[in-house]
Amino acid sequence: MSRRQFVNDPDQVVPEALEGFVLAHPTLLRLHADAGYVTRAKPATGKVTLVSGGGSGHEPLHTGFVGTGMLDAAVPGAVFASPTAYQVAAATTTVDIGHGVLQIVKNYTGDVLNFRIAAEIAADNGIAVEQVLVDDDLASERADGEGPGRRGTAAVVVVEKLCGALAEQGAALPQLARFGRELVRDSRSMGVALAAGAHPGEHLPAWELADDEVELGVGIHGERGVGRRAFATADELTADLLDRLVAALGLARGDNTLVVVNSLGATHGLEVALVHRAVHQQLAGRGITVARSLIGSYVTSLDMAGLSITLVRADDTRVALWDAPVRTPALTW
């Protein structure tokens, strides 16, 4: 099916959209147009600063999470493409205030490479940098351990929120990095799609599905999943994802979780809420408590019709950090 989009020049979608987004949040964000990144409008003081980024097309990730309690800078690349090492280095240098910088990186080859180069540039300039690599996507896990490893998906929101809260409390850089890595270890996500998305300027989706099929284990860059299965009810599809996620984390009766039910772009809030209901009920049936949950569009894949479920092991410390105040364009409480 052909699709129409609100686009001027496909090559200018990201800078034009970034400018428009910052114009909507002038008290929260500052645009650094030359290098192509955003920072807090009012820089933080007395803490480790946090930088994240990645390809555009996942909004509100990451620009929507810049602000008190989360990131100090976000660096967007082109659609589904890594930001350059120059962009990341510029953002890292800008937000450093003498306590070091934590870079939160999703596990994609381009992101990993360019953030690593940027960290080396910053280190050469006397800036202490640690990295947390987010690799929560269960669908891309290989039993033989070969390849680039699991992709980074919606658990990155939880990592940015909890590490951001811990940084606001004055945690030192090594403590933050250790906490973030432990959090990633305890996080898994998996997605399912009913239809692929289309790139800006393209009139056709990236791939086609029959009406009686769903794509299981899709990636946030429009990657095909690990397989297809028959279309089913929301409860049945939820159960399929939860069976895999609970087993991967080894969750058992009495455990607590943080849950994210995330629209991949075109899935309406009604559907997301309905699936969250299923997640809540099915986990309760296993004796697993949903300590906190987040539902909505947070890590999207352009206009893909689908959603992902993220489970994160929760304890009192993680729940308290989740509840800590946050003020960003996309997350506020």
N, C-alpha and C positions, 0 to 999 in steps of 0.2 A: 504494500500500500504506500503510495507516494505521500510524503509529509511536507508541510510548509513550516517555516520557522521565521522568527523575528531576527533577521540578520542583515547587516549592511554589507561589509566585506568579511568573508570567512576568516581571512588572515588577521583581522583586527577585532575579532570577537572578544578575546581575553583582555586586551588593554582597555577597550571600551566598556566592557562589563565591570572590570575592576574599578575604573573611574566612577562608574555609576553606583557601585556598591558603597564606595567610600563616601560619596556625596550623600548617601542615605544615612550615614552614621558618622557625622563629622565630630561628635563629641567622644567617639570611641576609637576611631581609626585615622591614621595618617598615611597617605599614599606617597610612595617613593617611586615616581613614574619612570625615571631614567633607568633604574635597575629592575623595576617591576616587582616590588614587594610592598607589604603593608606592615605598619607597626602600631602599637598603642598610641593614641593621640597624646596621652600624658604618660611619659616613660615611668616605669617603676623605679623604686629606690631600694637599696639594701637587700637585694636578693639575687639568687641565681635566675637568669633569664632563659626563656624557652623559645625555641625556633622550630617550626615544622614547615612542611610544604609538600608539593607534588604536582602532578598534572592537574590542569583545570578540567571541568566537566563533572566534578564531584561535589559541587557547592551544596551546602554551605562550608564543607571542608575545603581548606583550612582557614580561609580568611574570616569565616564567620565565628571562629573561636579565638580571636585575638581580643584580649581585654583582661581585666582583673580576675584572677583566679584560674586563668588558662594560659594562652600563649602571649609572648611579647612581640613576635613577628611571624608572619606567614608568607611563604614564597611560592607563588603559583607559576607553573610552567605552561606551555601550550596545552591544548586539549589532549589529555591522555599521554603527555610527555613530561619528562622530568624538567624542573627548573635547571638552569645552568649552575655550574660551580661558582661562577662569578656572582650570580644573584644571591646564592646562599651565603657566600662569604661576606658579601656586602651587608646582608641582613644581620648576620652573626656579629660582625664588627660594630654595627650601629647600635644594637641593643645591649651589648656587653657593658656592664657598669662595675666591673672589677671583681665579681663573685663567680665568674665562669658562666658558660652557656650549655644548656642541655638541648641537644638536637634530637627530635623525635622523628624517626624515618620509617616509612612503610617499605616493606621488603620487595622492591622492584629494582632490577639491575641498574637502570639509569639513576634512580634516586639514591641508591646505595653508593654508587660511584661518585656522583657529584657532591653529595653531602660529605663523603670521606675526603675528597679533594678540598672542599671548603673548610673542613675542620683542620686540615693540615696547613692551609693558608692562615687561618686564625691562630693556630698554635705558633706559627712562625712570627706572628705579630704579638706574641705574649699572652694570648687569650686561652684560658683553660676550657677545653671542650670535651664533653662526654656525649655518647650517643646511646639511644634506646631504639632497637630495631623491632618494629611491630610485624609479627608474622602469624596472624591468628586464623588465616583462612584454611579451614580443614580440608576443603575440596582439593587444594593444590599440594597436600601432603603426600610424599612418596615413601613407600615402605622401605625402599633401598637407601633413602637418604641422599640420593643423587639430585643434581639440578640445583636451582637457586633457592629451593626451600619453599615453605608456605608463603603465600602472598599476604600483604598487609591490607586489612579491610576495616570494618566498622569498629573493632576494638580500639582503634587509634583514638576515637573520641573519649573513651574511658581513660586511656593512658594520659591524654592531654589534660583531662579534667582533674584526675587525681594527682598527677605530678604537678600540675599548676597550683593546686591547693596546698600541696606540701611545700612547694617553693615559697608561696606567700607566707607560710609559717616560719620561714628562715632556714629550711634544711640546706645542708651543704651539698655541693655538686656530687661527690661520690655517693652520698646517701640517696640522693634523688635518682641517680643512674641505677643503683642497685634496686631500689624500690620499683622503678619502671620496668626493669628486666624481669623481676619476679612477677609483676602484674601481667606482663605479656605471656609468661610461661603458663599462667592460670587463665588464659583467655582463648576462646575458640569461636569462630563465626562460620556460617554457611548460608549461601543465598540460593534462591530459585527464581526463575524468570518465566513470564508468560509471553514476552515479546522483547526483541532487541531494541536498542536505541539507535539513533541516527546522528552522525557527526554534523556540526554546523555547516551549512551549505550543501549537505547531501540530502537527497530526497527519498532515499531508500534505507531501511534498517540494515544493520551489519549482517544479520542472518535471519532466516525464516523458520518458523515453527508451524507444524500442523495444528489445527484447532483442538485436537485431542491430546496434545503433548505439552510438557513443560521442560525447560532446561534446568537441570539440577547442578548446583555448584558453580554458577556463573561468577566471573570476576568483575571487578568494578571498572575495568577498561573495556568492557564489552566482550571479554573473552568467553568463548563457548565453555559450557560446563563440563563436568566429568561424565555426563550421560544424560539421557532423557528418560522420562517416565510418563506414565499416563496421567493426564489431568485428573484431579480429584477435588474433594471438598477442602476447604481451608483447614479444617481440623486434621484431615488425613495428611495433607502436605506438611503441616506443622509437626505432626508426630514423626514423619520421616526425618525431618531436619533434627528434631530434638533427640531422637534415638541415637543419631550419629554424634551430636555434640556432647550429650551426657556421657556416652561411652568414652569419647576422646579425653574428657576432663576427669573421668573416674568419679563423677559425682554420685553421691549415695544419700540415702535417707538421713536427714539431720543436717545436711549441708545447706549453705546460704549462697545465693547468687545475685549478681547485678545482671540485668537483662536489657539488651537494646534490640528493639524491633524496628528495623530501618527500611524505609521506602527507597528503592533504587532509582526513583525519579518520577515515574508516571503513575505509581500506585497510590490511590487516594487514601486520605487519613481514615476513612471509614473502614477500609480493608485492613489497614495497619492495626487499628484498634481491635478489630475482630480477631486477627491473628494473635495479638497480645493476650486477648482473653483466653485463647486456646493454649498459649504458652503457660500462662499462669495456672490454668486448671490442670494441665497435664503434668507440670512440675509438682504441683501440690499433690497430685495422685501418686507421685513417686516419693513423697515425703521431703521434697526439696523446696526451701523457702525462697521466694523472690523478695530479697531485702529492699531493692530499689529497681526501678525500671525507667526506661526512656523510650518513647515511641514517636515516630515522625520521620521526616526526611533530613538526614544528617550526613550521609556518605552516599551520594547518588552517582549514577552512571548515565549522564545526560537524561534522555527520556525513556530509559528502559522501564518496562512494566515488570516489576518484580519486587522482592524484598529479601532482606537478610535477617538472621537471628544471631545475636551474639550472647554468649554466656561467659561470665567472669566470676571466678570464686570470690566470695565476699567474706570479710570478717569485720569486727567492730572498727578497726582503723580505716579500712577502705570505705566503709559506709559513712563514717564521720567526714572523711575527705570528700566524698561525693556530695554530702550535705553542705559543705562549706560554701560561703557566698561566691557567686560568679556573676560577672557582668560583661557579656559579649553580645554581638549582634544576633547570634543564633542560640545562645544558651544563657539564661539569666534566672537566678533566684537568690 
